Amino acid sequence: MASSSPSVWVLFDGDGPKKPRACVPCNARKVRCDAGAVGAPCSQCTRRKRTSDCILMPPPSKKAKSQVSYAQKPIESAPFLRPTERQDPTVPSNVESTSRRKSDRLQRHSDEESQNNWTPSTSFSPSSRQRVDGANRSHLSVQESPVVPDEDTCLQVFREMSRWETTAESESPSAPRLQAGNREVVEYQGATNSITILGEVLAPRHPRRLVRIHLRDSGQKANQYDALDGLEVADREFLRVKGALSLPDTEICDQLLKTYFECVYPFAPVVDRSQLMREYTTGVPSLFIMYSIFANVAPYTPLSFIHHMGFSDRLSAQKSFFSKAKLLYDFGCEKVQLRLLQGTLILSSFILTYAMDNDYRFWLSNAARLATQMGLHRNGMVKELEPSSRKLFRRIWWVLYNRDVILAVTGLNNVRKLHDDDCDVSPLTVDDLGEDTWDNEGDMGGSEALPPISELQKQYIIENCKLSILGSQFVNAFRKPGKAPSASFIAEFAGSLVEWRRALPTELRIESVQEWSSSNVWIIILLATSYHLEAIFCRAQHELHRHKDQAMMERAIKRQQSAMYELGTIIQRASLHDVIRFCPLSFMTCASTNLAMYIESALDAATTEDKKLSIKTQIHAGLASLKEGSEHWSSIKWTLRMFEAIVARTGLSLTQQGPEQTSQSQLNITSMIPLAPANYEWFNSSSPAGGDLPDVLLDFDAAGNLGTVYGSDTQDWMQDFLGTGSYDFSA
């Protein structure tokens, strides 16, 4: 997927024709602006009804104009570039080498001058990048920090904090301007940091707390034409053999990116879509970001296309893409901090195995570390950024916050990574989810590659943020060791859930939908999340009042059952209309939690036989929904196997006898087969042998404890999942 013309980077000085000035919104959105010709407001701002924001960018200083600028051309030797996207072979090699030597001398001179002639008010602005074809206009005339070794890190941070003669655009971490052989560090400095204290004393104005510095990598000599600078030859060869240095064919990449924008991005908008596509089409994408995205979209990809890519199933494709992303991370191939944050956050959204050290919790912890280091948790810091970076950072923060809360509510993370007392970022607004454009007429056809963000998707993200705040309140109140929530909090929280649901916009209500599809599945996901939270809350309230307040306990049980019923209905609706395949893993987690609570209710001694029969119907429907979801998410397969074993053992299938009707002598191996084909028609339909018995058999001892799982699959999957040698079902 090459651009229509080759991209050529050249050296130039300040004597060329004067560049038309763009307005602030167009400069932030990286689009053409005609403000210099027609005046303010420009055509873009008029069309988008943002005339009040249309202000011309300030002209560059004379010092910046007098400096010679250069930029790194697309890397000809980079293994991930396709042949049609590499450097134009018609450019003479002698011109190339001359430019290279000249730019190296200029960079060394600029670095030395900056370090030797520094005062607190000095504004550093070494070479700014410019490109002839204008594909990266957002990076024009942007001031950069000099590259320093590790031993000068503190001094450079202090310099950056004291440098106030910059624009918000120049400090935007969303526009990576990293030279090969260097590492980028973006960090928000704490108030009691020694560097901050000195900055407050010596800076001519209040010091900037968010700083960006570039550190020179140790090891091999920097080579600006080498994408993997700093790696040993053996490491490069290892990555090449593993396939981590090359992207799949254009057709595959295009389809996977399209699936990402349609199915994943609306749920977690953590990248700048236009910038991602611009880097991809010009042949300079972040391999770490690309493979993180591909691993995330594999569960949403049709099986026919999975086979076309050469994989046997979705899990194999996901493992392959994930392994490449992990290798690129482990070898430090991604040196831009924002991309590291985006990639790790993307990788935290799925589970490949419970036995892996670098699981979803590892990636979430890294994302939280990077986000707080960059100051995304502070509203004041985010406000200092230019508009596009401010919106992107706010979106990243709330996706991270939401994921942290979801994992805590569902019990998949024992401790939250983010603490509300340290954060003051205001909730997302429609403006944060504004439309971004990609002015490209290449192979993917801009509008098709970047589908518009619908109002429904925007409202979903906004309401999901509000719901995650409620989830955080629940976790903070019920998970404090030795401290029970007050009665006033419980009443207030219950009322907040009801009020949140009543205040939902009309377009987020089920009754407003006539036909379900991938475009409106967000309604189902949002409501399922809310009823899941309510059911968990009522269950916790029920446990709180057990043996203390019988009336309050019974009220909590009834409300829990009501929330479970609503959640089950929503899940069945998704299954009925075949939209489970568009739902994220968090939706299937809601389904598995609901099924577990139904089994808990059925095994309660206070449950009548008539009610137990009704619950069995819900359990049967829940198993069917999990089976459908397991076709896309491998971790749901493991959960389903556990539920099948427990349902078979406890007699909760629709046609099995209950344990009280089954004598101990009848508990032979055959009766322990989970979900025998005679009991479940849907199991028959999916059996490769058309009704053959599954190869997993359960063994229980005389006390009713689960022993060993025998079969052709992993021998110890149940014990590993439960984390114990045996499980007492009678407890």
RARANOR-V803349 format. One record per residue. N is the residue number from 0. PSI is psi in radians with two decimals (* if undefined). OMEGA is omega as a letter, one per 20 degrees, with the letter a starting at -180 (999 if undefined). D_LAST is the distance of its C-alpha to the last C-alpha in Angstrom with 2 decimals. Layout:
{{N PSI OMEGA D_LAST} {N PSI OMEGA D_LAST}}
This chain:
{{0 1.42 a 60.42} {1 2.73 r 63.39} {2 2.91 a 65.03} {3 -0.44 r 68.36} {4 2.60 a 70.37} {5 2.61 a 69.76} {6 2.20 a 68.72} {7 2.20 r 71.24} {8 2.38 a 70.87} {9 2.86 r 74.19} {10 2.54 r 75.71} {11 2.85 r 77.54} {12 -3.00 a 79.09} {13 0.19 a 79.58} {14 0.05 a 82.91} {15 -3.08 a 81.49} {16 2.60 a 81.46} {17 2.28 a 79.66} {18 2.26 r 76.12} {19 2.45 r 75.47} {20 2.38 r 73.08} {21 2.88 r 69.91} {22 2.92 a 68.16} {23 -0.83 a 64.95} {24 -0.74 a 62.57} {25 -0.67 r 64.12} {26 -0.67 r 64.05} {27 -0.63 a 60.35} {28 -0.09 r 59.59} {29 0.77 r 61.80} {30 2.85 r 64.00} {31 2.50 a 67.77} {32 2.34 r 69.42} {33 0.38 a 72.90} {34 -0.59 r 73.16} {35 -0.43 a 75.90} {36 -0.75 a 77.98} {37 -0.18 a 77.30} {38 3.03 r 76.19} {39 2.42 j 73.15} {40 2.63 r 71.17} {41 3.06 a 70.84} {42 -0.68 a 70.09} {43 -0.83 a 66.45} {44 -0.59 r 65.73} {45 -0.75 a 67.71} {46 -0.62 a 65.73} {47 0.10 r 62.39} {48 0.80 r 63.65} {49 0.72 a 63.39} {50 -0.55 a 67.04} {51 -0.40 a 66.33} {52 -0.08 a 64.57} {53 1.67 r 67.38} {54 2.34 a 68.98} {55 2.49 r 70.81} {56 2.53 r 69.41} {57 2.54 a 71.52} {58 2.62 r 74.12} {59 2.65 a 73.53} {60 2.80 r 75.35} {61 -0.60 r 78.64} {62 -0.73 r 77.11} {63 -0.66 a 74.46} {64 -0.60 a 77.18} {65 -0.29 a 79.30} {66 2.56 r 76.64} {67 2.29 a 76.39} {68 2.68 r 73.03} {69 2.90 r 71.40} {70 2.77 a 68.15} {71 2.22 r 66.39} {72 2.85 r 67.05} {73 2.42 a 64.39} {74 2.02 a 63.69} {75 -0.60 a 65.70} {76 0.00 a 63.94} {77 2.22 a 60.38} {78 -0.33 a 58.58} {79 -0.09 r 56.55} {80 2.38 r 59.70} {81 2.70 a 60.91} {82 -0.66 a 64.59} {83 -0.15 a 65.71} {84 0.05 a 64.18} {85 3.13 a 65.79} {86 2.47 r 68.88} {87 2.07 a 72.05} {88 -0.21 a 74.05} {89 -0.22 r 77.29} {90 2.12 a 76.83} {91 2.45 a 79.17} {92 -0.54 a 77.52} {93 -0.60 r 80.15} {94 -0.69 a 79.28} {95 -0.82 a 75.65} {96 -0.64 r 76.33} {97 -0.81 r 78.77} {98 -0.67 a 76.33} {99 -0.80 r 73.67} {100 -0.70 a 75.90} {101 -0.76 a 77.07} {102 -0.63 r 73.59} {103 -0.76 r 72.47} {104 -0.73 r 75.46} {105 -0.72 a 74.80} {106 -0.76 r 71.15} {107 -0.73 r 72.08} {108 -0.70 a 74.82} {109 -0.73 a 72.55} {110 -0.78 a 69.88} {111 -0.72 a 72.48} {112 -0.69 a 74.26} {113 -0.66 a 71.06} {114 -0.51 a 70.07} {115 -0.51 a 73.56} {116 0.89 a 74.69} {117 2.41 r 71.65} {118 2.80 a 71.69} {119 -0.51 a 68.84} {120 0.06 a 70.22} {121 2.42 r 70.94} {122 2.01 r 69.38} {123 2.28 r 68.38} {124 1.24 r 69.00} {125 -2.87 a 69.54} {126 2.31 r 69.92} {127 2.58 a 68.56} {128 2.55 r 67.77} {129 2.61 a 69.53} {130 2.42 a 69.54} {131 -0.75 a 72.46} {132 -0.10 r 70.57} {133 0.35 a 68.56} {134 -0.47 a 65.15} {135 1.01 a 63.55} {136 -0.41 a 65.54} {137 -0.29 a 62.73} {138 0.21 a 63.44} {139 2.53 r 67.16} {140 0.68 r 68.77} {141 2.24 a 65.55} {142 2.50 a 65.99} {143 2.76 r 64.10} {144 2.64 r 63.37} {145 2.76 r 65.09} {146 2.25 a 63.16} {147 2.70 r 62.61} {148 2.96 a 61.27} {149 -0.65 a 58.14} {150 -0.29 r 60.23} {151 0.26 a 61.63} {152 -0.91 a 58.32} {153 -0.74 a 58.30} {154 -0.70 a 61.96} {155 -0.64 r 61.51} {156 -0.74 r 58.57} {157 -0.72 r 60.85} {158 -0.78 a 63.64} {159 -0.65 r 61.47} {160 -0.56 a 60.23} {161 -0.20 a 63.87} {162 1.92 a 65.10} {163 -0.11 a 65.21} {164 1.07 r 67.94} {165 2.87 r 65.57} {166 2.86 r 64.29} {167 -0.60 a 60.70} {168 -0.63 a 61.25} {169 -0.39 a 62.28} {170 0.19 a 59.00} {171 1.98 r 56.77} {172 -0.14 a 54.09} {173 -0.13 r 53.52} {174 1.53 a 56.83} {175 2.28 r 56.50} {176 0.96 a 59.88} {177 2.30 r 59.03} {178 2.64 r 61.58} {179 2.53 a 60.66} {180 0.06 a 60.02} {181 2.84 r 58.52} {182 2.52 r 55.15} {183 2.40 r 54.42} {184 2.09 r 52.63} {185 2.13 a 51.96} {186 2.44 r 50.62} {187 2.09 a 50.34} {188 2.33 r 51.60} {189 2.74 a 49.87} {190 -0.56 a 51.94} {191 0.14 r 52.02} {192 2.46 a 52.73} {193 -0.60 r 55.99} {194 -0.70 r 57.39} {195 -0.74 r 56.72} {196 -0.79 r 58.41} {197 -0.64 r 61.47} {198 -0.67 r 61.51} {199 -0.51 a 61.66} {200 -0.74 a 64.57} {201 -0.35 a 66.62} {202 2.52 r 65.90} {203 -0.41 r 68.58} {204 -3.13 r 65.94} {205 2.21 a 62.27} {206 2.59 r 60.60} {207 2.23 a 58.51} {208 -0.43 r 54.92} {209 2.08 a 54.08} {210 2.65 r 56.00} {211 2.23 r 56.29} {212 2.75 r 57.81} {213 2.15 a 58.55} {214 2.44 r 58.15} {215 2.19 r 60.08} {216 2.45 r 57.92} {217 2.85 r 58.78} {218 -2.27 a 59.79} {219 2.76 r 62.12} {220 2.39 a 64.92} {221 2.35 r 64.07} {222 1.90 a 65.23} {223 -0.14 r 64.98} {224 0.15 a 65.21} {225 2.04 a 62.13} {226 -0.37 a 58.73} {227 0.62 a 56.89} {228 2.39 r 59.07} {229 -0.28 r 57.72} {230 2.52 r 55.84} {231 2.75 a 57.09} {232 -0.70 a 58.63} {233 -0.65 r 55.90} {234 -0.72 r 53.20} {235 -0.74 a 55.08} {236 -0.67 r 55.47} {237 -0.81 r 51.78} {238 -0.64 r 50.86} {239 -0.77 r 53.54} {240 -0.63 r 52.27} {241 -0.13 r 48.72} {242 0.23 a 50.19} {243 -0.20 a 49.20} {244 0.18 r 52.82} {245 2.48 r 53.56} {246 2.76 r 52.25} {247 3.09 r 51.82} {248 2.76 a 54.72} {249 -0.77 a 55.91} {250 -0.73 a 54.67} {251 -0.80 r 51.10} {252 -0.75 a 51.14} {253 -0.80 a 52.60} {254 -0.70 r 49.96} {255 -0.68 r 47.04} {256 -0.69 r 48.51} {257 -0.75 r 49.05} {258 -0.67 r 45.41} {259 -0.82 a 44.41} {260 -0.52 a 46.61} {261 -0.66 a 45.37} {262 -0.46 a 41.61} {263 -0.80 a 40.59} {264 -0.75 r 43.25} {265 -0.44 r 42.73} {266 -0.51 a 39.11} {267 1.40 a 40.06} {268 1.31 a 43.83} {269 0.07 r 44.10} {270 2.80 r 47.42} {271 1.89 a 50.96} {272 -0.81 a 51.49} {273 -0.70 r 55.28} {274 -0.70 r 55.35} {275 -0.80 a 52.85} {276 -0.61 r 55.01} {277 -0.77 r 58.21} {278 -0.64 a 57.07} {279 -0.83 a 55.86} {280 -0.42 r 59.08} {281 0.06 r 61.30} {282 0.28 r 59.62} {283 0.92 r 58.11} {284 2.87 r 54.39} {285 2.02 a 51.67} {286 -0.62 r 50.10} {287 -0.78 r 46.92} {288 -0.78 a 46.62} {289 -0.82 a 47.56} {290 -0.49 r 45.03} {291 -0.74 r 42.28} {292 -0.80 a 43.19} {293 -0.70 r 43.39} {294 -0.56 a 39.90} {295 -0.55 a 38.62} {296 -0.16 a 40.41} {297 -0.75 r 39.62} {298 -0.37 a 36.58} {299 -0.11 a 38.94} {300 2.36 r 41.74} {301 2.56 a 42.58} {302 -0.59 r 41.99} {303 -0.68 r 45.70} {304 -0.56 r 46.62} {305 -0.79 r 43.95} {306 -0.64 r 45.72} {307 -0.58 r 49.05} {308 -0.19 r 48.08} {309 0.23 r 47.45} {310 2.65 a 43.64} {311 -0.54 a 41.55} {312 3.08 a 38.78} {313 -0.65 a 37.74} {314 -0.72 r 35.47} {315 -0.74 r 38.43} {316 -0.76 a 40.65} {317 -0.73 r 38.22} {318 -0.67 a 37.73} {319 -0.84 r 41.51} {320 -0.71 a 42.32} {321 -0.73 a 39.63} {322 -0.63 r 40.85} {323 -0.74 r 44.37} {324 -0.72 a 43.35} {325 -0.69 r 41.44} {326 -0.77 r 44.48} {327 -0.61 r 46.79} {328 -0.83 a 44.58} {329 -0.60 a 44.27} {330 0.05 r 48.02} {331 0.55 a 48.89} {332 -0.41 r 50.86} {333 2.00 a 50.05} {334 -0.04 r 51.93} {335 2.14 a 51.87} {336 -0.69 r 49.22} {337 -0.71 r 48.64} {338 -0.64 r 48.04} {339 -0.74 r 45.54} {340 -0.82 a 43.66} {341 -0.79 a 43.83} {342 -0.77 r 42.80} {343 -0.61 r 39.81} {344 -0.67 r 38.58} {345 -0.71 a 39.00} {346 -0.20 a 37.09} {347 0.07 a 34.06} {348 0.07 r 33.30} {349 2.87 a 31.73} {350 2.15 r 29.37} {351 -0.65 r 30.78} {352 2.68 r 28.29} {353 -0.15 a 25.48} {354 0.16 a 27.33} {355 2.40 r 30.50} {356 -0.80 a 31.66} {357 1.14 r 33.72} {358 -2.92 a 31.04} {359 -0.52 r 31.05} {360 -0.60 r 30.15} {361 -0.83 a 33.19} {362 -0.65 r 35.50} {363 -0.72 r 34.18} {364 -0.72 r 34.73} {365 -0.71 r 38.21} {366 -0.74 r 39.00} {367 -0.70 r 38.00} {368 -0.82 a 40.11} {369 -0.70 a 43.10} {370 -0.78 r 42.88} {371 -0.55 r 42.88} {372 -0.64 a 45.54} {373 -0.06 r 47.70} {374 0.34 a 47.17} {375 -0.29 a 45.52} {376 -0.08 a 43.45} {377 2.17 a 46.65} {378 -0.67 a 48.49} {379 -0.65 r 51.81} {380 -0.77 a 51.76} {381 -0.60 a 51.03} {382 -0.40 a 53.90} {383 -0.24 a 56.32} {384 2.81 r 55.87} {385 2.83 a 57.98} {386 -0.84 a 56.55} {387 -0.71 r 55.06} {388 -0.67 r 53.32} {389 -0.77 r 52.10} {390 -0.74 a 50.50} {391 -0.78 a 48.98} {392 -0.67 r 47.54} {393 -0.69 r 46.02} {394 -0.79 r 44.39} {395 -0.77 a 43.00} {396 -0.80 a 41.61} {397 -0.51 r 39.80} {398 -0.76 r 38.33} {399 -0.79 r 37.04} {400 -0.80 a 35.76} {401 -0.74 a 34.01} {402 -0.67 r 32.33} {403 -0.72 r 31.21} {404 -0.77 a 29.62} {405 -0.80 a 27.96} {406 -0.56 r 26.28} {407 -0.74 a 25.07} {408 -0.74 a 23.80} {409 -0.06 r 21.89} {410 0.20 r 20.42} {411 -0.19 r 22.59} {412 2.19 a 24.53} {413 -0.53 a 23.17} {414 2.38 r 26.58} {415 2.59 r 29.34} {416 -0.38 a 32.65} {417 2.47 a 34.85} {418 2.23 a 35.19} {419 -0.57 a 36.64} {420 -0.36 a 38.78} {421 -0.09 a 40.71} {422 2.48 r 41.41} {423 0.49 a 43.95} {424 2.23 a 44.49} {425 2.69 a 45.19} {426 2.76 r 43.37} {427 2.67 r 44.88} {428 2.99 r 47.71} {429 -0.60 a 49.44} {430 -0.56 r 52.13} {431 -0.34 a 49.70} {432 0.45 a 49.02} {433 2.78 a 52.71} {434 2.35 r 54.16} {435 2.57 a 55.20} {436 2.77 r 57.86} {437 1.76 a 58.88} {438 1.52 a 62.58} {439 2.44 r 62.72} {440 0.56 a 64.56} {441 -2.71 a 63.20} {442 -0.63 a 61.42} {443 -0.23 r 58.25} {444 1.38 a 60.16} {445 -1.06 a 58.87} {446 -0.57 r 57.63} {447 -0.64 a 55.69} {448 -0.62 a 54.08} {449 1.50 r 53.12} {450 2.54 a 51.98} {451 2.57 r 52.46} {452 1.97 a 49.58} {453 2.80 r 49.14} {454 -0.57 r 48.76} {455 -0.76 r 45.40} {456 -0.70 r 44.14} {457 -0.78 r 45.56} {458 -0.63 r 43.92} {459 -0.84 a 40.56} {460 -0.73 a 40.76} {461 -0.83 a 41.92} {462 -0.56 r 39.21} {463 -0.60 r 36.53} {464 -0.76 r 37.80} {465 -0.71 r 37.51} {466 -0.63 r 33.93} {467 -0.52 r 33.09} {468 -0.72 r 34.54} {469 -0.72 r 32.12} {470 -0.65 r 29.23} {471 -0.70 r 30.57} {472 -0.70 r 30.68} {473 -0.84 a 27.01} {474 -0.77 a 26.04} {475 -0.56 a 28.46} {476 -0.67 a 27.19} {477 -0.18 a 23.40} {478 0.22 r 23.20} {479 2.09 a 25.38} {480 2.28 r 23.73} {481 0.14 a 24.05} {482 2.04 a 25.73} {483 2.57 r 24.40} {484 2.61 a 26.53} {485 2.82 r 28.97} {486 -0.60 r 29.11} {487 -0.67 r 32.38} {488 -0.76 a 30.99} {489 -0.77 r 28.18} {490 -0.72 a 30.87} {491 -0.72 a 33.28} {492 -0.75 r 30.90} {493 -0.73 r 29.92} {494 -0.60 r 33.64} {495 -0.68 r 34.45} {496 -0.75 a 32.28} {497 -0.77 a 34.03} {498 -0.69 r 37.41} {499 -0.76 a 36.91} {500 -0.64 r 36.20} {501 -0.56 a 39.19} {502 0.03 a 41.48} {503 2.43 r 40.86} {504 2.72 a 44.21} {505 -0.67 a 45.16} {506 -0.20 r 45.02} {507 0.30 r 41.28} {508 2.48 a 40.38} {509 -0.64 a 39.17} {510 -0.20 r 41.87} {511 -0.09 a 44.55} {512 2.28 r 43.72} {513 -0.57 a 45.45} {514 2.26 a 44.50} {515 2.46 r 41.71} {516 -3.08 r 42.63} {517 -0.35 a 42.16} {518 -0.38 a 44.43} {519 0.22 r 42.21} {520 -0.26 a 38.69} {521 -0.45 r 38.30} {522 -0.80 r 37.80} {523 -0.77 a 34.68} {524 -0.77 a 33.35} {525 -0.83 a 34.11} {526 -0.66 r 32.58} {527 -0.71 r 29.40} {528 -0.69 a 29.07} {529 -0.75 r 29.67} {530 -0.53 r 27.12} {531 -0.78 r 24.51} {532 -0.73 a 25.32} {533 -0.72 r 25.23} {534 -0.73 r 21.81} {535 -0.72 r 20.38} {536 -0.80 a 22.37} {537 -0.63 r 21.16} {538 -0.73 r 17.49} {539 -0.65 r 18.33} {540 -0.69 r 20.34} {541 -0.79 r 17.61} {542 -0.57 a 15.38} {543 -0.66 a 18.63} {544 -0.02 a 19.39} {545 2.31 r 16.08} {546 0.17 a 17.14} {547 -0.88 a 20.61} {548 1.71 a 22.38} {549 -0.72 a 21.17} {550 -0.78 r 24.06} {551 -0.63 r 23.59} {552 -0.75 r 19.89} {553 -0.66 r 20.87} {554 -0.73 r 23.70} {555 -0.67 r 21.59} {556 -0.78 a 19.24} {557 -0.71 r 22.44} {558 -0.62 r 24.01} {559 -0.80 r 21.09} {560 -0.64 r 21.17} {561 -0.76 r 24.93} {562 -0.67 r 24.83} {563 -0.70 r 22.41} {564 -0.77 r 24.85} {565 -0.74 r 27.82} {566 -0.77 r 26.34} {567 -0.68 r 25.53} {568 -0.73 r 29.08} {569 -0.74 r 30.62} {570 -0.73 r 28.88} {571 -0.59 r 30.03} {572 -0.75 r 33.46} {573 -0.67 r 33.65} {574 -0.74 a 32.76} {575 -0.69 a 35.23} {576 0.21 r 38.05} {577 0.78 r 37.36} {578 0.10 r 37.07} {579 -0.54 a 33.69} {580 -0.25 r 35.89} {581 -0.02 a 37.42} {582 2.54 r 34.22} {583 3.00 a 33.07} {584 -0.54 a 29.84} {585 -0.55 r 28.54} {586 -0.74 r 28.74} {587 -0.49 r 26.53} {588 -0.67 r 24.02} {589 -0.73 a 24.00} {590 -0.74 a 23.42} {591 -0.65 r 20.41} {592 -0.72 r 18.79} {593 -0.71 r 19.61} {594 -0.71 r 18.14} {595 -0.70 r 14.76} {596 -0.57 r 14.89} {597 -0.74 r 15.97} {598 -0.69 r 13.08} {599 -0.75 r 10.78} {600 -0.71 a 13.20} {601 -0.58 a 13.39} {602 -0.04 r 9.80} {603 2.30 a 10.25} {604 -0.41 a 11.22} {605 -0.13 a 14.42} {606 2.21 a 15.62} {607 2.87 a 18.58} {608 -0.69 r 19.60} {609 -0.74 a 22.56} {610 -0.61 r 20.70} {611 -0.63 r 18.16} {612 -0.71 r 21.30} {613 -0.69 r 22.64} {614 -0.65 r 19.57} {615 -0.66 r 19.85} {616 -0.74 r 23.38} {617 -0.66 r 22.41} {618 -0.74 r 19.95} {619 -0.79 r 22.85} {620 -0.66 r 25.23} {621 -0.69 r 23.04} {622 -0.71 r 22.83} {623 -0.70 r 26.59} {624 -0.70 r 27.23} {625 -0.67 r 25.26} {626 -0.70 r 27.25} {627 -0.73 r 30.41} {628 -0.50 a 29.57} {629 -0.30 r 28.71} {630 -0.30 a 32.37} {631 -0.56 a 33.34} {632 2.07 a 30.58} {633 -0.64 a 29.39} {634 -0.47 r 26.21} {635 -0.47 r 25.12} {636 -0.74 a 25.55} {637 -0.71 r 22.87} {638 -0.71 a 20.49} {639 -0.73 r 21.50} {640 -0.69 r 20.82} {641 -0.81 a 17.19} {642 -0.70 r 16.87} {643 -0.75 a 18.87} {644 -0.75 a 16.67} {645 -0.71 r 13.43} {646 -0.72 r 15.52} {647 -0.68 a 17.05} {648 -0.64 a 13.99} {649 0.02 r 12.33} {650 0.59 a 15.81} {651 0.13 r 16.42} {652 2.83 a 19.91} {653 -0.49 a 22.78} {654 -0.14 r 24.11} {655 2.66 r 21.22} {656 2.59 r 19.98} {657 2.84 a 16.49} {658 -0.47 a 14.23} {659 -0.28 r 15.28} {660 0.02 a 18.85} {661 2.12 r 18.64} {662 2.77 a 19.36} {663 -0.54 a 18.15} {664 -0.36 a 21.75} {665 -0.16 a 21.77} {666 1.09 r 19.09} {667 3.12 a 21.96} {668 -0.70 a 22.66} {669 -0.70 a 24.50} {670 -0.19 a 21.76} {671 0.06 a 19.45} {672 2.12 a 22.02} {673 2.30 r 20.63} {674 1.01 r 22.75} {675 2.55 a 25.29} {676 -0.49 r 28.75} {677 -0.35 a 28.99} {678 -0.46 a 26.18} {679 1.97 a 27.32} {680 -0.68 a 31.01} {681 -0.41 r 30.76} {682 -0.66 r 29.28} {683 -0.75 a 32.41} {684 -0.43 a 34.74} {685 -0.11 a 33.65} {686 2.21 a 33.43} {687 -0.52 a 36.44} {688 0.19 r 37.06} {689 0.70 r 36.92} {690 0.07 r 33.84} {691 2.68 r 33.21} {692 2.51 r 29.71} {693 2.73 a 28.02} {694 0.20 r 28.27} {695 2.09 r 24.60} {696 2.53 a 22.72} {697 2.56 r 19.15} {698 2.16 r 18.40} {699 2.52 r 15.23} {700 -3.12 a 15.34} {701 -0.41 a 15.20} {702 -0.02 r 11.64} {703 0.30 a 10.64} {704 2.55 r 10.47} {705 2.19 r 12.78} {706 -1.95 a 16.04} {707 2.60 r 19.28} {708 2.14 a 20.78} {709 2.57 r 24.31} {710 -3.10 a 27.12} {711 -0.25 r 30.17} {712 -2.96 a 28.40} {713 2.22 a 26.82} {714 -0.68 a 24.99} {715 0.51 a 22.25} {716 -0.66 a 21.64} {717 -0.76 a 17.89} {718 -0.65 r 17.22} {719 -0.69 a 19.71} {720 -0.76 a 18.19} {721 -0.35 r 14.63} {722 0.48 a 16.35} {723 2.86 r 14.47} {724 -0.48 r 15.16} {725 2.80 a 11.97} {726 2.17 a 8.78} {727 1.80 a 5.66} {728 -0.28 a 5.49} {729 -0.16 a 3.81} {730 * 999 0.00}}
